[in-house]
Amino acid sequence: MSTLRDLAEEHTALRPADIDHLHRVAGDWQLLSDLSFADLLLWVPVDGDGTFLCVAQVRPTTAPTAYLDDQVGRIVGGPEVAHLEVAHRQGRIWREGDPVWYGDVPARHEAIPVRLRTGDGEHGEVIAVVGRDTNLSTARTPSQLELNYLTTADDLAQMIADGTFPPPRHPGETTSAPRVGDGLVRLDANGKVTYASPNAQSAYRRLGYASHLVGEDLAKLHRRLAGDPLEGADAGNAVLAALRGEAPPRREVDARGATMLTRALPLMPAGVPIGALVLVRDITEVRRRDRALITKDATIREIHHRVKNNLQTVAALLRLQARRVAMPEARVALEESVRRVASIALVHETLSMSSDEAVEFDGIVDRVASAATEVAATEVSVGMRRTGSFGILPAEIATSLVMVLNELLLNAVEHGFPPADEDGASAPVDEPRPAVVVSVHRRRKELHVSVADNGRGLPAQFDAERGGNLGLQIVRALVTGELRGTIELRNGAAGGTEAMLVVPLARGTTDRLTGRAGPP
């Protein structure tokens, strides 16, 4: 399905600024839909042929929909869009006309022009029309709540026509906000409550206010209720800002162990300030879960930090022991153990600084590769290079994979490049510089990794399945066991040795560099 922007760019001559405004309308119009008990359809005129294209649709959560089928992408013309044409041409809200039928559903049509105000605040041109279509099959005498909803909806509809709704979004503010059903409070021009929905009344009762809200000065009430004076002042000032015609950021009010999220919106139909709309939602349990998760994340990071410290201590003890051992073979074995422990510690160090159980693996590989060239027992200077990106990997994959790559890199550096030829002479100056390349790419939820060198290659009688030193045995055990993957050791086509790894990625593993799940 094409997006709003795709449809508008393909079928209309709307400017980027116009399309951005339509995105803002579609981002905030669930509020108007719920207050209106109606479906909202965003129609844009198709150039030159008298037809309109539906580029967005929203259904109410407070009433049955008038449309069972999706209307986005539908192009209509003729008598069916006469009300849209009037609203677009005359720049006024159209409410005339008899009900129409969509199959077995009777519906009432309304059309609201969408105006984009100019930079100097003057009324701009009409760029689109919002169709407000109400399912009349359940029509009945409205309650006090429904009357207040509808009155507020009419005020917001006029503000769309004026170009003053929706308000600009504040930097860093998400789309999450209280909904109509969470709790609604309407204020008059003096900031006094004229109506509070039952859910709003319940939210304030959680904060410790047991009386009826109607007649209360809401800004002063927020200051009285908030446990933190600064927080209460911010929440109260937000209400006052909305009464002045501004759109303040959302605020939270904490009192008596409860937390309430508030959003204040100015009501200014035809540019006249008549009060404000305050949406509230009890988020006490949400904040409790957030605090529990923060505590859990901090605990997990601290555990990783301590594991890292313990592993570094173990590495230091092994290093100290290696210095005291007289047998060269034992010293080499201990030094290899030091490097293995250090590579695992590197993963835990990264996890101790991460907000979740995943690590950005490219930096770890680069550090392991750099260390391999520094500590390898060889006199040959070997260059290291990485192509492709590992992205973000979960801890259970990263811990085993870093050990595998550490062993393969050390093996390539130490055994792939002899310092001299068989006669003891140095290598010819025209030969390519010794190098090891780590290549990686993702394919069908698998990680394909190659560690290739341009050295002397595998021995003639090398058994790829069973041969090799302890390091290669560790590699095979980790790849086939912990990682549930496969490994193949072979001579490269242009010489040297190549180790090919295929590691399956668990479902849900994400690539943070692209922001999406791994390739299908």
N, C-alpha and C positions, 0 to 999 in steps of 0.2 A: 504494500500500500504506500503510495506517495505521501510525502509529508506536506504540511501546509506550505512551506517555502517552495517545494518542488512544484506543486500545483499552481501557486501564484506566479512563479517565474515562467512556467510553460504557457499559461493561458492568459496572462494579463500583463499590463505595462506598469504595474505597481513598482514604486521605488523601494530600495532596500530599507529606508526608514519606515515606509508604510508597512512593509512585511514585518519588520521588527515590532511595530505597534500591534499588529494583529497577533503576533506571538504572545505579547504581554496580555492582551485581552483573553486569548485562549488559555493562558496560564492561570488566570484569576477568575474565570467566569463560572466555575463550579459553584461559587458563592451565589451568584445571581440565579443560576439554574435552580438551586435548592430553595432559595427564597421565593422564587416564582412558581415552584411546583411544575416546571415546564422544561421541555427540551429546548436547547439553544443550538442553532445552526448558523455558522458563519458563511455568508454568501459574498462573493466578489463578482463584480460585473465583468463579463468576457468582452473584450474590445470589439466594439462596432456592430455587434449583431443582436443586441437587446436580450441576451441571455445571462444567467447567473450560474456560477459554479460554487458548490459547497466545498469548502476547504477544511472545515473542522466541525465537530459535533460533540455535545456533551449531554448526558441524560441526568435527570434529577435523582438524588438519593432519597427525596422526601415524598415522591409521588410516582405513579406508573408512567412509563414512557409513552409518547405518542408514536414512536417509530420503533418497530421491532428490527428493521433492517438498517444497516449502516448507510448513511446518506453522503458520506465523504466521497468526492469525485463525481457526484451527480451534477449534470448540466441540464438546466430547465429554462424554458422560455414561454412566451405567450401569456395567456390569462393567469396561469399558475404563479407567475412572479409579479403580477400587477402591484401587489402591496409592497414588494421589495423595490420596485421601480419608483413608487411614490416616495418611500422613505429615502431612497438614494438621491432622487432628483430634488426633492423639496427640503431635505435635511431635517425632517421631523419624525417623531414616533407615530406610526400608523396603527390605529386600533379599531378601525371600522371593519365592517364586513360580517357576514354570517359564518357560523361554524362550517368546517369542511370535513369530509370523511376520508380516512385512510384505511381502506378495507372496512372492518367492522368498528373502527375507532373514530368517534367524533372528536374534532380538535378545533381550538380557537387560534387563529393566526394573529400575530403582532409582528411588527418590523421596527427595529431600532437602528438608526443610522450610526455608523462608527466614524467618528471624526478625529483626526489627528491635529492637535493644536500646533500652531507655529511656534518658533523659538521665542517670540516676544509675548507669548501667552494669548494671542488673538485666536479666534475661531478659525480653524483650517477647513480644508475641503473634506467631504465625505468620501472615504476610501473603501468602505464595505458596509454591509448590513447584517445585523444579527436578527435572525428569525426566532421569535419566542413562540413556541407552539405547545399548547396545553391540552393534555388528554382530559376530555370532559366526561368520560364514561363513569367516573366516580364523583361527579359534581354533587355538592351538598352545601348546606349553610355553613360558612366558615366559622371556625372558633376564634377566640381572641388571639391565640398564637398565630393562626393562619392569617388573620387580618394584619397583624403587625409584620409578619413576613412579607406579605404582598405590598404593604405600604413602603417598606424598606426597599423591596425589589424595584418598585417604580422610581424611587429616588435614585438608585444606582443606575437604572436604565437611562434616566435623563442625564446622568453624569457621563455615561458612555456616549450619548448623543452630543454632549458638550465637549467631550474630549478630556475630561478630568478623571475618568476611571478607565483602567486601573491605575493606582498610584505607582510611581517608580519603585523598583525593588532596591533595597539597601544592599551595599556590597557585602558579600559573604552570606547573605540570607538565603536559606533554602526555600523550596516550595511548601515545605511542611508548615501547616498553620491550623488553628482551630477551625472546625467546620460549623456550619449552621446548626446541625444537630447536637454538637458538643455543648453549646450554650451561647445564647444571644442576649445582649443588653442594648437597649436603645436609649440614647440620651437626648434631651432637648438642648437648645442653644446655650443654656446656663450650666450644662453639665449634670443636670438632675436626671435620674433614671425615670423614664416613662413606661418602660416595659422590660421585664426580665423573664426569659423562658424558664421552665421548671429545671432543666439541666443546669442553667446558669445559676439559679438559686441554690441548687445542690452543691455546685462547685464552691460558691462563697461560704456555704455552711461548713465545708471541709476546712476552710481557712479560719473558722471560728466566728463567723457572722451569722447569727441565727434568725435575725429579723428579716422582714420583707425588704427587698431592694428598692422598690418603687418610692420615689421621692428623695432618695439618698444622693448626696453629692459624691459621685464615684471617685473623683480624683482624691478627695479628702479621705474617703473610705480606704483606698489603697494605701495611703500613708499611715493610717491607723492600724491596719491589719498586718502589714509587712513586719516580719521579725527584724529585718535589717533596715535601719532608717534610710540609708542610701538607696537600697533597692526599692523601698516604698516611695521615695521621692521620684525615682526614675519612672516607676509605674504610674504615679499620679501625673507627672509631667507629660507622659505619653498621651493620657486622656485629654489634657489641656491643649496639647499640640493638635490633636485631631479636631477639637472644637474650633481651633483657629484656621482650619482648612489644610493642615499638614498631614502627612502620612508617616507617623513615627515608626521606628523599628518595633518588633514584637518584644514584649517584656514578660518576665516571670515574676510571680509573687509567691514568696515562701512564708508560711505562718503555721504554727502549731503542728509541725511535721508534715504539712501538706504543701504541694506546689501546683500553681495554676499558671498556664500560659495564656497571655492576653494579646490580642491584636486590635488596635483602634483604627478605625477608618472614618474620615470626614464624610459628612452628608452635605453636599452642596449642589442640589439640583438647580439648574439655570444660574449657577454661580452664587447662589444665596446660601450662606451657612445656616443650617437649620438644626444642627446637632451632630451627633456622632454615633457610629455603630461599633460596639465592642464585642468581639467574639472571644469566648473563654473556653478553656479545656483543662480538666483536671488531669495533670500528668504526674501525679504523685508516684504511682507505681513505675512509670517509665523512668523517672529520675532515680528511684531506688535501684532499679535494674542497672541503670547507667553507672551508678556509684559502685555497685557490686562488680560490674565488669571492669571498671577502672582499677578497683582493688585487686581483682583477679589478674588483670594484665600486668600490674605492677609486681605482683607476687611472682608471676611466671618469668618476667624479665630479671627479677632479682635471683631466681633460681638459676637461670642461664648464666648470669654474671658469676655466681658462686661456683657453678660447674666449670666455667672457663678458668677461674682462679685455681680451682683444685687441679684441673688438667695441666695448667702451667706449673704448678708445684710438682706434680708427678714428672713432668718433662725436665724440670730443674734437677730433681733427684736422680733421674736416669742419666742426665748429662754429667752430674757430679760422679756418679758411679762409673761412667765410661772413662773418665779421666783417671780413675784409680785402678782400672783393669789393665793387666799387663798383656794379655792375649789380644793380638790385633783383630782376630775374628770376633771375639766377644765385644770389643770396643765398637766395631762396625755395626754389629747387631743392635747394641744399645743406642747408638746414634741414629740408626734407622727408626727405632721405636720412638725416640725423641721427636723426630720429624712427623711421624704418624699421629702422635698425641697432639702435637702443635697444630696440625691441620684440623683436627676435630675441635680443638679449642677455638680456632678461628671462626667456625660456624656458630658456636655458642656465644662468642663475643658479638657477632653480628645480630644474633637473636636477642641478646640482652639490650640492644638498642632499637629493636623493632617493636611495633605496636601489635603484631600478630605473629603466629607461628609460621612465618614465611620470611625468606631472605632474598635480597637482590644478589644473585649468584655471580654476576660478571665480575664484581669487585673482588670476591673471594677467589675466583679462578686466577685473576691477574696477580693477586698477592701470592698465591701458592706457586704460580709459574715463576715469579720473580725470585721467591725463596729457593726454588729448585735449582736455578742457575748459580745461586750464591753458595749453597751448602753441598752441592754434589761433589763427590770425590773424583774430580777430573781436572786436568789442566787446560782443557779446551774451552774456549769462550763460545758459548752457544746462545744464539738469539732466540727469543720467545715472541710469539705473535698469536693473537686470537682473532678469528673471523666469525661473525654472527653473534647472536646474543642469547644467553640462557634465560634472561628475564627473571621473574620472581619464581622461586621454587619453595615448596613446603619443606619444613625442617626434616621430615622423615626421609625425603629424597636427598636433600642437600648434604646431610651428615655423611651418608654412605658415598655419595658421588664425589665429594671433595677428597675422601680417602682414595678412591679409585683413580682420580686424576692426579693426585699427588704421587701415587706409585708409578703411574704410566709416565709422568713427566720426568721423575727421577731416573726411571729405567732408561728412558730415551737419552737423557743427558749423559748418564754414566756409562752406558753400554753401547750406545749408537755411534760414538765418535772416538776412535782411538787417537792418541796424541801423535803417533808416528806410524809409518808403514812398517812392513815386516823387516826391512833392513835397517830400521832405526832412523830413517830420513824423515824430515818434515814433509807435510802434505804440500803439493804444488800450489803456487800462489794463485793460479788461475781457477782453482776449484771453487765452487760456491761456498759461501760462509756457512758454517754449521748452524742449523736452525730447526726449531720445533714449532709446528703450527697446530693450534687447537681450533677446530672448526665445529660449528654447531648450527643446527636448524631444527625447527619443529615440523613434524609431518604426521597428520592423522592421530593426534593426541599421543605422539611419541617424540622423544628427544633423541635425535641422531647426532652423535658426537664422534669426531675423528681426532686422534692424536697422532700426527705424522711427523717424521724427521727425514732429513736427507742424508742420513749416515750410511753405515755399511750394510744394513739389512739384517735379517735373521740368519743364524747359522744354517748350514745345509741340512743337517740332521735334526733340526729343531722340531719338537712335537708340539704343535699349537694347542692340543688339548691338555697335555700333562706336563710339558716342559716348562722351564723357567725357574727363577729363584723364588724365595718366600714372598717377595712383593707381588709377583704375578699370581701366585696362588691366592693371596689375599684378594687381589682384584677379581679373579674368577669367582671366589666365594661370595663377595659382596654383590657383584653384578647379577649372578644367577639366583642368589638367595634373597638379600635385603631389597635389591632393586627390581627383582623379577624380570631382568632383561637378558640381553645376549651380548657376547663379545667375540670379536674375531681378530686374531693377530695374523698379519700377512705382510709380504714384501710389497712396497709401493710400486706402481707402474713405472715411475721414473727413478727408482732406487729408494733406499731407505726402508724404514719400517712404518707400518700403519696399523693402529689399533682402532677398530670400529665398534662403537657402543650403540645399542638401541635400548632406551629406557622408557617403559610406558609411564605416562603421566596419569595420576589419579584424576577421576572425574571431578570437575570443579576447580582444578588447578588453573590459575589465571595468569595471563601475561600482562603485567602492569604497564609495560611499555605501550601496549595497544589498548589497554582497558577492556579487553574482551577475553572470553574463554579461549583456550587453545584451539587451533584449527581443527575442523571436523575431519 
